[in-house]
Amino acid sequence: MIKEIQNFDKIYGEQIYPADGMVYTIEKANVIKTYSEPELLYYFEVKLMDMYSNHRPGKYQIAIFADNKNQHNIAGVYKTGEQGAIFTDKGMSSTHYKNKEFFKTYIVTLINKVIK
């Protein structure tokens, strides 16, 4: 289980290319961190890339949690404006955070799971 991703902030602004053929960017999301269980570690937006406007809302939000009780990490994918996760991954490992490219690939995998 991870509690901190080194150099996580370097992922912001990176482009990803899921299976729907669109280009998305990973952007910082504002969220108030609470100390509930599972513990929220990171929360960010995945936005459709728009060369003309940087102020479009994100299409998805991704939250990374530490489940201290069960000793594993959880990733939840949320559609913008919805409170319940549309996909949850409890099979995360530290390999997903090994470097920036591995993490971007993991985010693409999460987005591909929710694209309809």
URZI-V51132 format. One record per helix or strand. SS is the DSSP state (2 for helix, 1 for strand). FROM is the first residue (numbers start at 1). TO is the last residue. If there is no record, write none. Layout:
SS,FROM,TO + SS,FROM,TO
This chain:
2,8,11 + 1,15,16 + 1,24,28 + 1,39,48 + 1,60,67 + 1,72,79 + 1,87,89 + 2,94,97 + 2,100,114
